[in-house]
């Protein structure tokens, strides 16, 4: 059972997780169980053709992509921070925080965003047996409740973790009692805080939202 509680994140990470889950599902029964949130990248990783269960109030969907960066030039000048970029061409400074994007750079970023969006929509279409046009009609970053997602065909049925475990048990033809292990183990508050600080990073063009 793949338990998902995520609002999304990096497109690269989402694709890597999706491929790993697709490989896993080719070797053993897999069921997706959505928790409070499974949106954007959290939905992306479910697109490997296995049953998806959601809670009635789960927030899911958010099939969309954006790219952004901070532009801190005015603040940096105000507090006396100066930067100097050494580059062979203008594109090398594309992600410099002391200025915004030029029109050319915006067009380039939009190209990245469109490419990732097409890949995302394609994954959903293949996984859910829909056409790309059908997916586009409910994509565009829109979010849905679990109940709405069932009606729209993004989720198979309403159910919780116990329901997902029962489905996996039936698919695996397990008889009698079985052990349930949570992997990885839950982190302590301190571990969560520390890992969050270490993992903090700027959202660049491969972000999903």
C-alpha positions in Angstrom: 0.0 0.0 0.0 1.4 3.4 -1.0 0.1 5.9 1.4 0.3 9.5 0.0 0.0 12.7 1.9 1.7 15.3 -0.2 0.8 18.6 -2.0 3.5 18.0 -4.6 7.0 19.2 -5.4 9.7 18.6 -7.9 8.8 17.2 -11.3 12.1 15.3 -11.4 11.4 13.7 -8.0 7.8 12.9 -9.0 8.9 11.2 -12.2 11.5 9.1 -10.3 9.0 8.0 -7.7 6.4 7.2 -10.5 8.9 5.0 -12.3 9.9 3.2 -9.1 6.3 2.5 -8.3 5.6 1.3 -11.8 8.5 -1.1 -11.5 7.2 -2.3 -8.1 3.7 -2.8 -9.4 5.0 -5.1 -12.1 6.4 -7.5 -9.4 3.7 -7.4 -6.6 0.2 -6.1 -5.9 0.1 -2.3 -5.2 -2.8 -0.1 -4.1 -2.6 3.7 -3.6 -4.2 5.1 -0.5 -4.6 8.9 -0.4 -4.5 10.7 2.9 -5.5 14.4 3.5 -3.7 15.7 0.4 -2.5 14.0 -2.8 -2.3 16.9 -5.2 0.0 17.9 -8.1 3.2 15.8 -7.7 1.2 13.8 -5.0 -1.2 12.8 -7.8 1.5 12.5 -10.4 3.1 9.5 -8.5 -0.2 7.6 -8.6 -0.2 7.4 -12.4 1.0 3.8 -12.8 -2.3 2.1 -13.5 -3.1 0.6 -10.1 -6.2 1.1 -7.9 -6.4 4.5 -6.2 -8.5 5.0 -3.0 -9.2 8.4 -1.4 -11.0 9.7 1.6 -14.2 11.6 0.9 -12.5 14.8 2.0 -9.1 14.2 0.4 -7.7 17.1 -1.7 -6.4 15.8 -4.9 -5.9 16.6 -8.6 -4.1 19.9 -9.1 -2.8 18.6 -12.4 -0.7 21.6 -13.3 2.9 23.0 -13.5 4.5 26.3 -12.8 8.0 27.7 -12.7 9.2 30.6 -10.5 12.2 32.1 -8.8 12.7 34.9 -6.2 13.6 38.3 -7.5 15.4 40.0 -4.6 17.3 42.8 -6.4 15.5 45.7 -4.8 15.8 44.2 -1.3 19.5 43.4 -1.9 20.3 47.0 -2.9 18.3 48.4 0.0 20.4 46.4 2.5 23.7 47.0 0.7 24.2 43.5 -0.8 25.8 43.5 -4.2 26.3 40.7 -6.6 28.5 40.2 -9.7 27.9 37.6 -12.3 30.7 36.2 -14.5 29.1 34.4 -17.5 29.7 33.6 -21.1 26.2 34.7 -22.2 23.0 36.1 -20.7 21.3 32.7 -20.3 23.9 31.8 -17.7 22.4 34.3 -15.3 18.8 33.1 -15.8 18.4 32.0 -12.2 20.2 34.9 -10.6 18.2 36.2 -7.7 19.1 39.8 -8.2 16.8 40.3 -11.2 13.7 39.0 -12.8 13.4 37.2 -16.1 13.7 38.9 -19.4 11.0 38.2 -22.0 13.2 35.7 -23.7 13.9 33.9 -20.5 10.2 33.9 -19.6 9.5 32.3 -23.0 12.1 29.7 -22.3 10.7 28.9 -18.8 7.2 28.7 -20.3 8.5 26.1 -22.8 9.8 24.0 -19.9 6.5 24.3 -18.1 4.5 23.3 -21.2 6.7 20.3 -21.7 6.4 19.0 -18.2 2.6 19.7 -18.3 2.3 17.6 -21.4 4.1 14.7 -19.8 1.9 15.0 -16.7 -1.3 15.0 -18.7 0.0 12.0 -20.7 0.7 10.0 -17.5 -2.8 10.7 -16.2 -4.5 9.8 -19.5 -2.7 6.5 -19.8 -3.1 5.6 -16.2 -6.8 6.5 -16.0 -7.8 5.3 -19.6 -8.8 8.8 -20.7 -8.0 10.9 -23.7 -5.6 13.9 -23.3 -8.6 16.2 -24.0 -10.6 14.6 -21.2 -7.7 15.1 -18.8 -7.2 18.7 -19.9 -10.8 19.5 -19.1 -10.3 18.6 -15.4 -6.6 19.7 -15.2 -5.2 23.2 -15.2 -4.3 23.1 -11.6 -7.9 22.5 -10.4 -8.3 20.7 -7.1 -11.0 18.2 -6.2 -12.3 16.4 -3.2 -12.0 12.7 -3.0 -15.7 12.3 -3.8 -15.4 14.6 -6.9 -12.3 12.8 -8.0 -14.2 9.5 -8.0 -16.9 11.1 -10.2 -14.3 12.5 -12.6 -12.4 9.2 -12.9 -9.2 10.4 -11.2 -9.8 8.0 -8.3 -11.3 4.5 -8.3 -13.2 4.5 -5.0 -13.7 6.1 -1.6 -11.8 4.1 1.1 -9.3 4.4 3.9 -6.0 2.6 4.7 -7.8 -0.5 6.0 -9.7 -0.8 2.7 -6.4 -0.5 0.8 -4.8 -3.2 3.0 -7.8 -5.5 2.4 -7.4 -5.0 -1.4 -3.7 -5.8 -1.4 -4.3 -8.8 0.8 -6.9 -10.1 -1.7 -4.7 -9.4 -4.7 -1.8 -11.2 -3.1 -4.1 -14.1 -2.1 -2.9 -13.9 1.5 -4.7 -16.1 4.1 -5.0 -15.5 7.8 -3.2 -12.8 9.7 -0.4 -10.7 8.3 2.0 -8.1 9.7 1.6 -4.4 8.7 4.9 -2.5 8.8 5.1 1.3 8.2 8.1 2.2 6.1 9.9 4.4 6.7 9.2 4.7 10.5 7.6 8.0 11.5 10.1 10.8 12.3 10.2 12.5 15.6 9.4 16.3 15.7 13.1 17.1 15.9 13.9 14.9 12.9 11.1 16.4 10.9 12.2 19.9 11.7 15.9 19.1 10.9 15.2 17.3 7.6 12.9 20.2 6.6 15.7 22.7 7.1 18.2 20.5 5.2 15.8 19.9 2.3 14.7 23.5 1.9 15.5 24.7 -1.6 14.3 27.2 -4.2 11.5 26.2 -6.5 12.9 26.4 -10.0 11.4 25.4 -13.3 11.0 21.7 -12.6 8.4 22.5 -9.8 4.9 21.0 -10.0 1.8 22.7 -8.6 
